[in-house]
Amino acid sequence: MAAPVPPPDAAPGADLTRLAELHGVAPSYRPSPDREEHASAAALVRVLAALGVDASTPEATRAARQARERELRERLLPPTVVCWSGTAPRALSALPPGTSLRIETEQGESWHFDAERAASWQIEAEQIDAEQGGSWHIETAQGARSTVDRLPPGVHRLTATAPDGRTAEAHLVVAPPRLPAPPGRSYGLLVQLYSLLSRRSWGMGDLGDLGELAAWAGRTLGAGFVQVNPLHAAVPGAPTDPSPYRPSSRRFPDPVHLRVEDVPEFAYVEDRERVAALLERAGRLRAAVLDKGALIDRDAVWELKREALELVRRVPLGPGRRAAYADFLAGQGQALEDHATWCALAEVHGADWRRWPPELRDPRSAGTARARAELMDRIDFHCWLAWLTDAQLTAAQRAAREAGMPVGVIHDLAVGVHPEGADTWAQQDFFAAGMSVGAPPDAFNARGQDWGLPPWRPDRLAASGYAPYRLLLRGLFRYAGALRIDHVMGLFRLWWVPQGEPPTQGAYVRYDAEAMLAVLVLEASRAGAVVIGEDLGTVEPGVREALRERGVLGTSVLWFERDWEGDGRPLPPERWRADCLATATTHDLPSTAARLSGEHVELRDRLGLLTRPLETERAEAAADTGEWLALLARLGLLESTGGGVGVPSEEAEVQAVHRFLLRTPARLVGVWLPDGVGDRRPQNLPGTWDQYPNWRLPIADAEGRPVTLEELTASPRLRALLEVLRGGG
């Protein structure tokens, strides 16, 4: 029987408010500095229940509050302790005098500090090489000193024993103080990989195309990076959710991106007649998109590639390749086995594991163990696919770096995963049941948003030392020169929406941002990778400052950069922040050509998405664009070419926008690849589902004709735009 829930509009009482705060659930939030909104009692009760806290009655709420206060008062250590190199962990300063500490490092070393007879002690830190972690000194009243020199970066085990016999264990995250910085200023390309078709790809862009694009842009034009959409594994089935931001797993990539011909064993498939038939079908898929105006059909592409890969798998691996595969399996361990098991079970029982036979819904059950044995061959097939995809992702990054790119491929980390997918099955203990991530109502969306992504439980993450988060980052950094984190504010807090409720009936749940950032800095530093946070929209005070302190770059989009605290006019280039990736647009926004022409307003009108009269929207969009063009002209960035006497052409305006970006101090400047050929269409139109072909459009020119990778690299318009960036404006 479900616990009673207060009415949706009921205000929380003092006990409920305090209990929520003690568990990191915000009873109120500020959508703007001058306005405060309060979460309802019903929302707080539901969110607390998802955290395992009973607040269903006033008596239960009071008991839970008292228990939590007692727990926090009596505990020696939090579940995870953070140590930034050069500073002392704050959590240790509150330990009772005479507490002894023991550290077992990732490397298997053990350190023990005996402060048993000390009247008082303090922990100091010594500034040393960031890669070597912090040096700790424990100083007793008698002046004795114990030193742990150069505690290595990593996630270690810390045990504290107090004089009264109490003990506590915690994960100790030792991280450098800052992320690696980009190696100098550079510009690069932004592209949705599926949209980048070559004359070799099978109906959608693939990792072979990515490597070719990176090699061309680096060698020919001096580009520093290529940023792509998330390449996470999708939920299988027809039709597959085409959004790369609702994956089955963020931990493992999607084999649909494989270039089949680049798998070494493909050359040795004996059935050449069947291979020829597959290649002919691949050609028809490609031609349908490039020559006949068809949408990208991911499901058809995967069905064809799966059939081809089944053939390739019959070819035995050579000794070296088999050894490499064995190493990969050992390195990925249980996480890969779970992912592959889910894939194999989904082939039999469908993609939604919540509808599987009860004995298979638990990855550790006896029923699942039997299924693993029965499906061993299919599980190995999916492990093999993960290995092939990992290898081609690594090859793409290698091609980028060999082409002279200082950063290389920037991969994208989605904010969450699909509720039916592999990650939620394998990591059930870490996800909040009955909750979805979204956004509260704001000036842009009065109804709020529900993204349909189950959130991680912050308490379970902390108790594990952020194990799933660490493994996720480590996997991505295997082949990423940099990582873009979608909705990076989620490292600090996320808006939880109870299942079945509108987004207005949600509440913010706070995460340990220091620990999340420490793990991020640790794993990125180990890989030598840059991190970019997508921090667009409403950002609570202090978040951007905390990210900047740790070296996380922000995201600045030209049309949003205005003097919001002053006259609201376009922000001049010298006032932009330096620690950012600066762009003219993103995959969720109109292309630059569409915004300059106002076509984005017409598109939304045709789809019935406008909430105000068309003329009002047109006038406002024209005024916004006009202000920017006027600023570009005043700065001498807008040249008159081809648009009539004294009238700049659209191409000249697009170039001027990017000259402006170069005038800013931004460390990275990105070019939306479709802007280089005048594409009018957004890749994704928020607020639509089947009204618009989101995530299924190939890159096209101004007339809507698909443009291949080969045509892109020969395009005079694209080359002229990139020469603007290469020449510094």
Secondary structure, DSSP 4 states (H G I P E B T S, - for coil): -PPP---TTPPP-HHHHHHHHHTTB-SEEEEETTEEEE--HHHHHHHHHHTT---SSHHHHHHHHHHHHHHHHH-SS-SEEEEETTS--GGGGGSPTT-EEEEE-TTS-EEEE--TT-S-EEEEEE---GGG--EEEEEETT--EEEE--PPSEEEEEEEE-TTS-EEEEEEEEE-SSPPPPSS-EEEEEE-GGG---SSSSSS--HHHHHHHHHHHHHHH---EEEE---EEPPPSSSPP--TTS-SEEEEE-GGG--GGGSGGGGG-S-HHHHHHHHHHHHHHHHHHHTT-PPP-HHHHHHHHHHHHHHHHTSPPPHHHHHHHHHHHHHHHHHHHHHHHHHHHHHHH-S-GGGS-GGGSSTTSHHHHHHHHHTHHHHHHHHHHHHHHHHHHHHHHHHHHHTT-SSEEEEEE-S---TTSHHHHHTGGGB-TTEEEEE---SS-TT-EEEEEPPBPHHHHHHTTSHHHHHHHHHHTTS-SEEEETTGGGGTEEEEEETTS-GGG-EEEE--HHHHHHHHHHHHHHHT-EEEE---S---TTHHHHHHHTT-BEEEEGGG-B-TTTT-PBPPGGGS-SSEEEES--TTS--HHHHHHTHHHHHHHHTT--SS-HHHHHHHHHHHHHHHHHHHHHTT-----BSSTT-B-HHHHHHHHHHHHHHS--SEEEEEGGGGGT----S--TT-SSSS-TT-PPPB-TTS-B--HHHHHH-HHHHHHHHHHHTT-
